[in-house]
Amino acid sequence: MQRNIVWLMVLTIITFFQIPTNSWAQGTEATITGRIIDNNGPVKGTSVSVRNESTGFKQTTLTNQNGVYTFQQLPLGSPYSITINHVGYAEQKKTDYKLSYGDELNVDFTLSSAENKLDEVIVQGTAADLKNKIKTLGASTAITANDLKKMPVNGRNFSSLIDLSPVSSGTNLAGQRASSTNFTVDGMNSRSTVAGGNSGGAYSISMEAIREFKVVTNDYDVTFGRSGGGSITTVTKSGTNTLTGSAFTFARAGWLSSKYNLNGTARKQKFSTYQYGFSLGGPIIKDKAHFFVTWDRQMDTRPLQIADIQTTEDIARYKVTQATLDEFTRIAVGKYGASADRLFGSFDKKKKTDAAFARIDWQLNDKNLLTIRNNFVYDMDNQQEGDNTGINAFESYTNRRYINNSLMASLRTSISSKLTNDLKVQHFYERSEAQHNVAGFDQSHSIPRAIVESVQSVDGTNKYTNSIQLGGQRYAPEWFNGNMLQLVNNLYYNTDKIKYTFGADVMYTNMDFRYGSEMNGRFYFTGLQNFDNLTPYRYARDVYMTDKENTLVNNLAVGLYGQMEAKIARGLDVVGGLRLDNTKYLKKATFNQTVYDELGLSTDNGINTFQIQPACSSTGYQ
């Protein structure tokens, strides 16, 4: 036992000194810190004020006995000015600083002599100051506002820029599953409640609403949690004292695409993408309250070919002739009531996405800044997915409808020169529906499938065999409803020597869903003759074990964490922290008496996990 403890201590020490020398500027906002000195050394009690000249946001604090001042969780933006005042010394002001996501900006002052006390000294932010920005603790890739403006982004989906990170492959980070990647917007969870990872739709938020975002991996900060390979952390825009707006459009017109399909035949369907929208931000009350809104729409239309036989190459590719499809259509229409125009050929596949965003920032007083924002996404993807048969009729494709809405409020409070509190609450709603595509039936009907196997075709000397399906789709209809309530509170406490962070992240998730895989039943036929004679050889259907077809799942995830930062020697800073996470499913599974009698296994077990996440790092500099 003692030997194991020794090895653990050695490993901890090695890890401590081999962690990359980055600092710990985390969170979705930024920090300004610095030191005030005069000819005799550090000066205690100097009044220091920071102000965002574009919004009027202002905070004031006093230096400690070491002459150090710190402002944490400052709103992002520019230009910031820093002003210092001390009795017997001239007022000094430094201006034109920009705060980006996760920055820690170090701005020092040297008080001028007493004979200059009536003069005001104004200095523009220097390159030397800007070099003191501290990067996010751990490996990360930052995509700034300028990057978002300059880089071409297909479909204006910001998540495509995740590939700028060297450890990403789409939303897979560091080789982990995409569902384990954590997504946050303004510090709050935006990961899908349905399947994890990024929420559905063409995009989860309008790119026009994003100030900047980061791809963060190897997190050494305990405020980050609930992620596998890493986190995609996004910060949204806010309004300023200047009324500004933008309008944008993107067009990939049909005449810019080839007039021919892949098989060389003339294209009759539309093939285009149009995207347009606007943003508008400005003051509600100058220097006090501001707004920012965006709207983004994407319309996508493209051809969908389903056994569209035009050439002999099509026959070989689909393994069926037009004569066979005509015979199948005759039977499907005459015996099964199908619509001839919803089976095979070329069709228009349409998708529409709307994203609306609104944010209000209101400085209630010198101590409190209130932010309220809402992000809404609606996505309708027609013919989103076929089925698992060789040839699936048009009516066997699903239409997928997706809705999500995130309403968040945050309150930043400067309690004293040593205490800052950041409280955030959010309600996140998500709904995903798989709708059947069979004409004449609403979504309350579960449409069975007819799967005709061993359908034979002859084209000259070539013989082909394939399977053809009509009717419903194995997933439709199904639906998922997710409601998530989240509360995050971080308390920042600065002493003369140590900076502390204490926080709690509480997330309650309610899932109500009907999983429809194979619930609609399927008839299997061998060949067109049996299909014509209404003689299937098999019928299969998965059934629910209870009268209720929907399932309710509730879980509670609680994270508690603490962290300390200190300068232990000249040129050496350290940070250490601990995070505790507990996730519990509040409802146990149903007890199955038969399984218990036959196998001796209890099925009514609960799920309750507990994780400990220690973190430590060092930063060395000259």
C-alpha positions as CSV (number, residue, x, y, z in Angstrom):
1,M,0.0,0.0,0.0
2,Q,2.8,2.4,1.0
3,R,4.6,1.6,-2.2
4,N,1.5,2.5,-4.3
5,I,1.2,5.8,-2.5
6,V,4.8,6.7,-3.2
7,W,4.4,5.9,-6.9
8,L,1.3,8.0,-7.0
9,M,3.1,10.9,-5.5
10,V,5.9,10.6,-7.9
11,L,3.5,10.5,-10.9
12,T,1.7,13.5,-9.6
13,I,4.9,15.5,-9.3
14,I,6.1,14.5,-12.8
15,T,2.7,15.5,-14.2
16,F,2.7,18.8,-12.3
17,F,5.9,20.0,-13.9
18,Q,5.3,18.6,-17.4
19,I,2.0,20.2,-18.0
20,P,2.4,22.9,-20.7
21,T,3.2,26.4,-19.3
22,N,-0.1,28.1,-20.1
23,S,-2.1,30.0,-17.6
24,W,-5.7,29.6,-16.4
25,A,-7.8,32.3,-18.0
26,Q,-10.9,30.3,-18.5
27,G,-14.6,31.1,-18.5
28,T,-16.5,32.8,-21.3
29,E,-15.3,36.2,-20.4
30,A,-12.0,37.9,-19.6
31,T,-9.7,39.3,-16.9
32,I,-7.7,42.5,-16.4
33,T,-5.1,42.5,-13.7
34,G,-2.0,44.5,-12.9
35,R,0.3,46.1,-10.3
36,I,0.6,49.7,-9.1
37,I,4.0,50.9,-7.8
38,D,5.8,54.1,-7.0
39,N,9.4,54.9,-6.2
40,N,9.1,53.0,-2.9
41,G,7.4,49.9,-4.2
42,P,3.8,48.5,-4.3
43,V,1.0,51.0,-3.4
44,K,-2.0,49.8,-1.5
45,G,-5.5,51.4,-1.7
46,T,-5.2,52.8,-5.2
47,S,-8.6,53.2,-6.9
48,V,-8.6,51.4,-10.3
49,S,-11.5,51.6,-12.7
50,V,-12.1,49.8,-16.0
51,R,-14.7,51.0,-18.5
52,N,-15.8,49.6,-21.8
53,E,-16.2,52.8,-23.8
54,S,-18.5,51.3,-26.3
55,T,-21.1,50.1,-23.8
56,G,-20.5,52.2,-20.7
57,F,-19.8,49.1,-18.5
58,K,-17.7,50.2,-15.5
59,Q,-16.2,48.6,-12.5
60,T,-14.0,49.9,-9.7
61,T,-11.7,48.2,-7.2
62,L,-8.8,48.9,-4.9
63,T,-5.2,47.5,-5.0
64,N,-4.2,45.1,-2.2
65,Q,-1.1,45.4,0.0
66,N,1.0,44.1,-2.9
67,G,-0.3,46.8,-5.2
68,V,-2.2,44.2,-7.2
69,Y,-5.7,44.8,-8.7
70,T,-7.9,42.2,-10.5
71,F,-11.1,42.4,-12.5
72,Q,-12.6,39.0,-13.3
73,Q,-15.4,37.9,-15.7
74,L,-15.4,41.1,-17.6
75,P,-17.6,41.3,-20.7
76,L,-15.8,40.9,-24.0
77,G,-15.4,43.8,-26.3
78,S,-13.4,47.0,-27.0
79,P,-12.2,49.6,-26.4
80,Y,-11.5,49.2,-22.7
81,S,-9.8,51.9,-20.6
82,I,-8.1,51.6,-17.2
83,T,-8.0,54.6,-14.9
84,I,-6.1,54.9,-11.6
85,N,-6.4,57.5,-8.8
86,H,-4.4,57.9,-5.6
87,V,-4.3,60.8,-3.3
88,G,-1.1,62.9,-3.9
89,Y,-0.5,61.4,-7.4
90,A,-1.6,62.3,-10.8
91,E,-4.5,60.4,-12.4
92,Q,-3.4,58.0,-15.1
93,K,-5.4,56.4,-17.8
94,K,-4.6,53.8,-20.4
95,T,-6.9,53.2,-23.3
96,D,-7.7,51.2,-26.4
97,Y,-7.6,47.6,-25.0
98,K,-9.6,44.8,-26.5
99,L,-10.8,41.8,-24.5
100,S,-11.3,38.5,-26.3
101,Y,-12.5,35.2,-25.0
102,G,-10.4,33.8,-22.2
103,D,-7.9,36.7,-22.2
104,E,-6.0,37.7,-19.0
105,L,-4.6,41.2,-19.7
106,N,-1.8,42.5,-17.5
107,V,-1.6,46.3,-17.3
108,D,0.8,47.8,-14.8
109,F,1.1,51.5,-13.7
110,T,3.9,53.5,-12.1
111,L,2.6,56.5,-10.1
112,S,4.1,59.8,-11.0
113,S,5.8,62.1,-8.4
114,A,3.8,64.4,-6.2
115,E,4.7,67.6,-8.1
116,N,2.8,66.2,-11.1
117,K,-0.4,65.4,-9.1
118,L,-2.5,68.0,-11.0
119,D,-1.7,66.5,-14.4
120,E,-3.6,63.7,-16.0
121,V,-1.6,61.1,-17.9
122,I,-3.3,59.3,-20.7
123,V,-1.5,56.5,-22.5
124,Q,-2.8,54.4,-25.4
125,G,-2.5,50.6,-24.9
126,T,0.9,49.4,-26.0
127,A,2.1,46.4,-27.8
128,A,4.0,45.4,-24.6
129,D,0.7,45.3,-22.7
130,L,-1.0,43.3,-25.4
131,K,1.7,40.7,-25.3
132,N,0.8,40.0,-21.7
133,K,-2.4,38.2,-22.7
134,I,-2.5,34.8,-21.1
135,K,-3.9,32.0,-23.2
136,T,-6.4,29.4,-22.2
137,L,-5.0,26.7,-19.9
138,G,-4.6,23.5,-22.0
139,A,-4.4,23.0,-25.7
140,S,-6.9,25.1,-27.6
141,T,-7.6,26.6,-31.0
142,A,-9.3,30.1,-31.0
143,I,-11.5,31.2,-33.8
144,T,-11.8,35.0,-33.4
145,A,-14.4,37.4,-34.8
146,N,-12.0,38.4,-37.6
147,D,-11.6,34.7,-38.5
148,L,-15.3,34.3,-38.7
149,K,-15.6,37.3,-41.0
150,K,-12.7,36.5,-43.3
151,M,-12.9,32.7,-43.7
152,P,-15.2,31.2,-46.3
153,V,-17.7,28.9,-44.4
154,N,-19.8,26.6,-46.5
155,G,-23.4,27.0,-45.4
156,R,-22.4,29.6,-42.8
157,N,-22.2,26.8,-40.2
158,F,-19.5,27.9,-37.7
159,S,-19.0,24.3,-36.6
160,S,-17.2,23.5,-39.9
161,L,-14.3,25.7,-38.6
162,I,-13.8,23.2,-35.8
163,D,-11.5,21.4,-38.3
164,L,-9.0,24.2,-37.8
165,S,-8.0,22.4,-34.6
166,P,-5.3,19.8,-35.3
167,V,-7.0,17.3,-33.0
168,S,-10.4,17.4,-34.7
169,S,-12.2,15.4,-37.3
170,G,-15.5,17.2,-37.6
171,T,-16.9,17.2,-34.1
172,N,-14.8,14.3,-33.0
173,L,-12.0,15.6,-30.8
174,A,-8.8,13.8,-29.9
175,G,-10.1,10.6,-31.3
176,Q,-13.2,10.5,-29.0
177,R,-16.8,10.0,-30.2
178,A,-18.6,13.1,-31.3
179,S,-21.3,12.5,-28.7
180,S,-18.7,13.0,-26.0
181,T,-17.7,16.5,-27.2
182,N,-19.1,19.2,-25.0
183,F,-20.8,22.2,-26.6
184,T,-21.5,25.4,-24.6
185,V,-22.8,28.8,-25.5
186,D,-22.0,31.6,-23.2
187,G,-20.8,29.1,-20.6
188,M,-24.0,27.0,-20.6
189,N,-24.7,23.6,-22.0
190,S,-25.9,23.3,-25.6
191,R,-25.2,19.7,-26.1
192,S,-28.1,17.7,-27.6
193,T,-30.3,16.0,-25.0
194,V,-31.2,13.4,-27.7
195,A,-27.9,11.9,-28.6
196,G,-25.2,14.1,-27.2
197,G,-22.8,16.1,-29.4
198,N,-24.0,19.1,-31.4
199,S,-27.7,19.8,-31.5
200,G,-29.4,19.0,-34.9
201,G,-30.3,21.1,-37.8
202,A,-28.2,22.8,-40.5
203,Y,-26.6,24.9,-37.7
204,S,-27.2,25.3,-34.0
205,I,-26.9,29.1,-33.9
206,S,-26.6,31.8,-36.5
207,M,-23.0,32.6,-37.3
208,E,-23.9,36.2,-37.2
209,A,-24.6,35.9,-33.5
210,I,-21.2,34.5,-32.6
211,R,-18.4,36.7,-31.3
212,E,-15.8,34.0,-31.2
213,F,-15.4,30.4,-30.1
214,K,-12.7,28.0,-29.0
215,V,-11.9,24.3,-29.4
216,V,-10.5,23.4,-26.0
217,T,-8.8,20.1,-25.3
218,N,-6.7,18.8,-22.3
219,D,-8.6,21.1,-19.9
220,Y,-6.7,21.9,-16.7
221,D,-9.4,24.0,-15.3
222,V,-12.0,22.5,-13.0
223,T,-14.8,24.8,-14.3
224,F,-14.8,22.6,-17.4
225,G,-16.4,19.2,-17.1
226,R,-18.7,16.7,-18.8
227,S,-16.6,16.3,-21.9
228,G,-14.6,13.5,-23.5
229,G,-12.1,14.7,-26.1
230,G,-12.8,18.4,-25.5
231,S,-15.2,21.3,-25.6
232,I,-16.5,23.7,-28.2
233,T,-17.1,26.9,-26.3
234,T,-18.9,29.7,-28.0
235,V,-19.5,33.4,-26.9
236,T,-22.2,35.5,-28.5
237,K,-22.3,39.1,-29.5
238,S,-23.8,42.0,-27.6
239,G,-25.0,45.5,-28.6
240,T,-23.1,48.7,-28.0
241,N,-23.8,52.5,-27.8
242,T,-23.6,52.6,-31.6
243,L,-26.5,51.4,-33.7
244,T,-25.1,48.9,-36.1
245,G,-26.5,46.3,-38.4
246,S,-25.7,43.9,-41.2
247,A,-27.4,42.0,-44.0
248,F,-26.1,39.0,-45.7
249,T,-26.9,36.6,-48.4
250,F,-25.4,33.5,-49.9
251,A,-26.6,31.9,-53.2
252,R,-25.7,28.8,-55.0
253,A,-28.2,29.1,-57.8
254,G,-29.4,26.2,-59.9
255,W,-27.9,27.7,-63.1
256,L,-24.5,27.5,-61.4
257,S,-24.8,23.7,-61.1
258,S,-24.5,21.2,-63.9
259,K,-27.6,20.8,-66.1
260,Y,-27.0,17.1,-66.0
261,N,-27.4,14.4,-63.4
262,L,-24.6,12.0,-62.5
263,N,-25.8,9.6,-65.1
264,G,-25.6,12.2,-67.8
265,T,-29.3,12.8,-68.2
266,A,-30.8,16.3,-68.2
267,R,-31.5,17.5,-64.6
268,K,-35.2,18.5,-64.1
269,Q,-35.1,19.1,-60.3
270,K,-33.8,22.2,-58.6
271,F,-30.3,22.2,-57.2
272,S,-29.8,25.3,-55.2
273,T,-29.0,26.8,-51.7
274,Y,-30.1,30.2,-50.6
275,Q,-29.2,31.7,-47.3
276,Y,-30.0,35.2,-46.1
277,G,-30.5,37.2,-42.9
278,F,-29.6,40.2,-40.8
279,S,-28.3,41.5,-37.5
280,L,-29.1,44.6,-35.6
281,G,-27.6,45.9,-32.3
282,G,-27.5,49.2,-30.4
283,P,-28.5,51.1,-27.3
284,I,-31.8,50.9,-25.4
285,I,-30.4,53.3,-22.9
286,K,-26.9,54.7,-23.6
287,D,-24.2,53.4,-21.3
288,K,-26.8,51.2,-19.5
289,A,-28.8,48.8,-21.6
290,H,-28.1,47.4,-25.1
291,F,-29.7,44.9,-27.5
292,F,-28.5,42.6,-30.3
293,V,-30.7,40.5,-32.6
294,T,-30.1,38.2,-35.6
295,W,-32.2,36.1,-38.0
296,D,-30.8,33.5,-40.4
297,R,-32.6,31.4,-43.0
298,Q,-31.3,28.7,-45.2
299,M,-33.3,27.1,-48.1
300,D,-31.8,24.0,-49.7
301,T,-33.2,22.1,-52.7
302,R,-31.5,19.2,-54.4
303,P,-32.4,16.2,-56.6
304,L,-33.2,12.9,-55.0
305,Q,-32.9,9.9,-57.4
306,I,-34.7,6.7,-56.5
307,A,-34.2,3.9,-59.0
308,D,-34.4,6.5,-61.8
309,I,-33.7,4.3,-64.8
310,Q,-32.5,6.3,-67.8
311,T,-29.5,4.4,-69.2
312,T,-28.2,0.8,-69.2
313,E,-25.7,2.0,-66.6
314,D,-28.6,2.8,-64.3
315,I,-29.9,-0.7,-64.7
316,A,-26.5,-2.1,-63.6
317,R,-26.3,0.3,-60.7
318,Y,-29.8,-0.3,-59.3
319,K,-29.9,-4.0,-60.3
320,V,-33.4,-3.6,-61.8
321,T,-35.0,-2.7,-65.1
322,Q,-37.8,-0.2,-65.8
323,A,-40.1,-3.1,-66.8
324,T,-39.7,-4.6,-63.4
325,L,-40.3,-1.3,-61.7
326,D,-43.5,-0.8,-63.8
327,E,-44.7,-4.2,-62.8
328,F,-44.0,-3.4,-59.1
329,T,-45.8,-0.1,-59.4
330,R,-48.9,-1.7,-61.0
331,I,-49.1,-4.1,-58.1
332,A,-48.4,-1.5,-55.4
333,V,-51.1,0.9,-56.8
334,G,-53.7,-1.8,-57.6
335,K,-53.3,-4.1,-54.6
336,Y,-51.8,-1.9,-51.8
337,G,-53.2,1.6,-52.5
338,A,-49.9,3.3,-53.2
339,S,-49.5,6.5,-55.2
340,A,-47.7,5.9,-58.5
341,D,-46.0,9.4,-58.3
342,R,-44.5,8.6,-54.8
343,L,-42.5,5.5,-55.7
344,F,-39.6,5.8,-58.1
345,G,-37.9,8.5,-60.3
346,S,-36.4,11.9,-59.6
347,F,-37.8,14.1,-56.8
348,D,-37.1,17.5,-55.1
349,K,-35.5,17.1,-51.7
350,K,-36.1,20.3,-49.7
351,K,-34.7,21.5,-46.4
352,K,-35.4,24.8,-44.5
353,T,-33.7,26.1,-41.4
354,D,-34.5,29.3,-39.4
355,A,-32.4,30.6,-36.6
356,A,-33.3,33.6,-34.5
357,F,-31.2,35.1,-31.7
358,A,-31.8,38.0,-29.3
359,R,-29.7,39.3,-26.4
360,I,-30.1,42.2,-23.9
361,D,-27.4,43.5,-21.6
362,W,-28.4,45.8,-18.8
363,Q,-26.1,47.3,-16.2
364,L,-28.5,47.6,-13.3
365,N,-26.0,49.6,-11.2
366,D,-22.3,49.9,-10.5
367,K,-22.3,46.4,-9.0
368,N,-24.6,44.3,-11.2
369,L,-24.7,43.4,-15.0
370,L,-27.7,41.4,-16.2
371,T,-27.7,39.5,-19.5
372,I,-30.7,37.8,-21.0
373,R,-30.5,35.9,-24.3
374,N,-32.6,33.5,-26.3
375,N,-31.5,31.3,-29.2
376,F,-34.2,29.5,-31.3
377,V,-33.6,27.0,-34.2
378,Y,-36.2,25.4,-36.4
379,D,-35.2,22.8,-39.1
380,M,-37.4,20.9,-41.5
381,D,-35.5,18.3,-43.5
382,N,-37.8,16.5,-46.0
383,Q,-36.8,13.0,-47.2
384,Q,-33.9,13.1,-44.7
385,E,-33.4,9.4,-44.6
386,G,-34.3,6.3,-46.5
387,D,-34.4,2.7,-45.2
388,N,-32.2,-0.4,-45.2
389,T,-33.7,-2.1,-48.3
390,G,-31.9,-2.2,-51.6
391,I,-34.4,0.2,-53.2
392,N,-36.6,2.3,-51.0
393,A,-39.7,4.0,-52.5
394,F,-40.1,7.7,-52.1
395,E,-42.8,7.2,-49.6
396,S,-40.4,5.1,-47.4
397,Y,-38.2,8.2,-46.7
398,T,-38.6,10.0,-43.4
399,N,-39.1,13.7,-42.9
400,R,-37.1,15.0,-39.9
401,R,-38.3,18.1,-37.9
402,Y,-36.1,19.6,-35.3
403,I,-36.7,22.4,-32.8
404,N,-34.5,23.8,-30.0
405,N,-34.7,26.8,-27.9
406,S,-32.3,28.1,-25.2
407,L,-33.3,30.8,-22.8
408,M,-30.5,32.0,-20.5
409,A,-30.1,34.7,-17.9
410,S,-26.9,35.7,-16.2
411,L,-26.1,38.1,-13.4
412,R,-22.5,39.3,-12.8
413,T,-22.2,40.9,-9.3
414,S,-19.2,42.8,-8.0
415,I,-19.7,42.1,-4.2
416,S,-16.5,43.9,-3.1
417,S,-13.0,44.5,-4.3
418,K,-12.2,40.9,-3.4
419,L,-15.4,39.1,-4.3
420,T,-17.1,38.7,-7.7
421,N,-20.0,36.4,-8.3
422,D,-21.3,35.1,-11.7
423,L,-24.7,33.4,-11.7
424,K,-26.3,31.8,-14.8
425,V,-29.5,29.9,-15.3
426,Q,-30.8,28.3,-18.5
427,H,-33.8,26.4,-19.8
428,F,-32.9,24.3,-22.9
429,Y,-35.7,22.7,-24.9
430,E,-35.2,20.2,-27.8
431,R,-37.6,18.3,-29.9
432,S,-36.8,15.9,-32.7
433,E,-39.4,14.1,-34.8
434,A,-39.1,11.4,-37.5
435,Q,-42.3,11.7,-39.6
436,H,-43.4,9.1,-42.2
437,N,-43.9,10.2,-45.8
438,V,-46.9,8.1,-46.8
439,A,-49.7,10.2,-48.3
440,G,-53.2,10.2,-46.8
441,F,-52.2,9.3,-43.2
442,D,-51.3,11.7,-40.4
443,Q,-48.4,11.1,-38.0
444,S,-50.6,9.2,-35.5
445,H,-50.6,6.2,-37.8
446,S,-47.7,3.7,-37.8
447,I,-47.4,2.6,-41.4
448,P,-46.1,-1.0,-41.9
449,R,-43.6,-1.8,-44.6
450,A,-43.7,-4.2,-47.4
451,I,-40.3,-5.6,-48.4
452,V,-40.2,-7.6,-51.6
453,E,-37.0,-9.7,-51.8
454,S,-35.5,-11.6,-54.7
455,V,-37.0,-9.3,-57.3
456,Q,-35.5,-10.5,-60.6
457,S,-34.8,-8.5,-63.8
458,V,-33.3,-9.4,-67.1
459,D,-31.5,-7.0,-69.4
460,G,-30.3,-8.8,-72.5
461,T,-27.9,-11.4,-71.2
462,N,-27.6,-9.8,-67.8
463,K,-29.6,-11.0,-64.8
464,Y,-30.1,-8.9,-61.7
465,T,-31.7,-9.5,-58.3
466,N,-32.6,-6.8,-55.7
467,S,-35.1,-6.0,-53.0
468,I,-37.7,-3.3,-53.1
469,Q,-39.6,-1.6,-50.3
470,L,-42.7,0.5,-50.0
471,G,-44.8,1.8,-47.1
472,G,-43.4,3.3,-43.9
473,Q,-39.9,3.7,-42.6
474,R,-38.6,1.7,-39.7
475,Y,-38.0,4.8,-37.4
476,A,-41.2,6.7,-38.2
477,P,-43.1,7.9,-36.4
478,E,-40.9,8.6,-33.4
479,W,-40.2,11.7,-31.3
480,F,-37.9,12.9,-28.6
481,N,-38.7,15.8,-26.2
482,G,-35.9,17.1,-24.0
483,N,-36.1,19.7,-21.3
484,M,-33.0,20.8,-19.4
485,L,-32.7,23.2,-16.5
486,Q,-29.2,24.3,-15.6
487,L,-27.8,26.6,-12.8
488,V,-24.1,27.6,-12.7
489,N,-22.7,29.8,-10.0
490,N,-19.0,30.8,-9.8
491,L,-17.6,32.8,-6.9
492,Y,-14.2,34.5,-7.4
493,Y,-12.4,35.5,-4.2
494,N,-9.0,37.3,-4.4
495,T,-6.8,37.6,-1.4
496,D,-3.4,39.3,-1.2
497,K,-1.6,36.2,-2.4
498,I,-4.1,33.7,-3.6
499,K,-7.0,33.7,-6.1
500,Y,-9.8,31.3,-5.4
501,T,-12.7,30.0,-7.5
502,F,-15.6,28.1,-6.0
503,G,-18.5,26.9,-8.1
504,A,-21.4,24.6,-8.6
505,D,-23.0,23.3,-11.8
506,V,-26.4,21.7,-11.4
507,M,-28.2,20.3,-14.4
508,Y,-31.6,18.5,-14.4
509,T,-32.7,16.8,-17.6
510,N,-36.1,15.4,-18.4
511,M,-36.5,13.2,-21.5
512,D,-39.9,12.0,-22.9
513,F,-39.5,10.0,-26.0
514,R,-41.1,7.4,-28.3
515,Y,-38.5,5.3,-29.9
516,G,-40.0,3.8,-33.0
517,S,-37.4,1.5,-34.5
518,E,-39.2,-1.5,-36.2
519,M,-42.4,-0.8,-34.3
520,N,-44.5,-0.4,-37.4
521,G,-44.1,-4.0,-38.5
522,R,-42.9,-5.4,-41.9
523,F,-44.2,-8.0,-44.3
524,Y,-41.6,-10.0,-46.3
525,F,-42.4,-11.3,-49.7
526,T,-40.3,-13.5,-52.0
527,G,-40.6,-12.2,-55.6
528,L,-43.2,-10.2,-57.4
529,Q,-45.6,-13.1,-57.8
530,N,-46.1,-13.5,-54.1
531,F,-46.3,-9.7,-53.8
532,D,-49.1,-9.7,-56.4
533,N,-50.9,-12.6,-54.6
534,L,-50.7,-10.9,-51.2
535,T,-48.8,-13.9,-49.7
536,P,-45.9,-12.8,-47.5
537,Y,-43.8,-15.5,-46.0
538,R,-43.1,-13.6,-42.8
539,Y,-44.4,-10.8,-40.6
540,A,-42.2,-9.3,-37.9
541,R,-42.7,-6.5,-35.5
542,D,-41.0,-5.2,-32.4
543,V,-43.6,-4.5,-29.7
544,Y,-43.7,-2.5,-26.4
545,M,-43.8,-4.5,-23.2
546,T,-46.2,-2.0,-21.6
547,D,-49.3,-0.1,-22.7
548,K,-47.3,3.1,-22.7
549,E,-45.3,3.6,-25.9
550,N,-43.3,6.5,-24.6
551,T,-40.5,6.5,-22.0
552,L,-39.7,9.0,-19.3
553,V,-36.1,9.5,-18.2
554,N,-35.0,12.0,-15.6
555,N,-31.4,12.6,-14.4
556,L,-29.6,15.0,-12.2
557,A,-26.0,16.0,-12.7
558,V,-24.3,18.0,-10.0
559,G,-20.7,19.3,-10.3
560,L,-18.9,21.0,-7.4
561,Y,-15.4,22.5,-7.8
562,G,-12.8,24.7,-6.2
563,Q,-9.6,26.1,-7.5
564,M,-6.7,28.2,-6.2
565,E,-4.0,30.2,-8.1
566,A,-0.9,31.6,-6.5
567,K,2.5,33.0,-7.3
568,I,5.0,30.9,-5.3
569,A,8.2,32.4,-6.6
570,R,9.4,35.0,-9.0
571,G,8.5,33.7,-12.5
572,L,6.5,30.7,-11.2
573,D,2.8,30.6,-10.9
574,V,0.8,27.5,-9.9
575,V,-2.8,26.5,-10.0
576,G,-4.5,23.5,-8.3
577,G,-8.1,22.5,-8.2
578,L,-10.6,19.7,-7.6
579,R,-13.9,18.9,-9.3
580,L,-16.5,16.4,-8.1
581,D,-19.3,15.2,-10.4
582,N,-22.3,13.1,-9.6
583,T,-24.8,12.0,-12.2
584,K,-27.9,10.1,-11.1
585,Y,-30.9,8.7,-13.0
586,L,-33.8,9.5,-10.7
587,K,-36.0,6.6,-12.0
588,K,-34.9,3.0,-11.9
589,A,-35.6,0.5,-14.7
590,T,-38.7,-1.8,-14.5
591,F,-38.3,-5.0,-12.6
592,N,-38.7,-8.1,-14.8
593,Q,-39.8,-11.1,-12.8
594,T,-39.1,-13.6,-15.5
595,V,-35.5,-12.5,-15.9
596,Y,-35.1,-12.7,-12.2
597,D,-36.6,-16.2,-11.9
598,E,-34.7,-17.6,-14.9
599,L,-31.3,-15.9,-14.5
600,G,-31.3,-14.5,-11.0
601,L,-30.7,-11.0,-12.4
602,S,-32.4,-7.8,-11.2
603,T,-33.4,-5.4,-13.9
604,D,-34.5,-2.6,-11.6
605,N,-31.0,-1.3,-11.0
606,G,-30.4,2.4,-10.8
607,I,-27.6,4.4,-12.4
608,N,-25.5,6.6,-10.1
609,T,-22.0,7.7,-11.1
610,F,-19.4,9.7,-9.2
611,Q,-16.2,11.2,-10.7
612,I,-13.2,13.0,-9.2
613,Q,-11.3,15.4,-11.4
614,P,-8.1,16.8,-9.8
615,A,-6.2,19.5,-11.8
616,C,-2.8,21.1,-11.3
617,S,-0.4,23.1,-13.5
618,S,2.5,25.4,-13.3
619,T,3.4,28.5,-15.4
620,G,7.0,29.7,-15.8
621,Y,8.0,33.0,-17.3
622,Q,10.8,35.5,-17.2
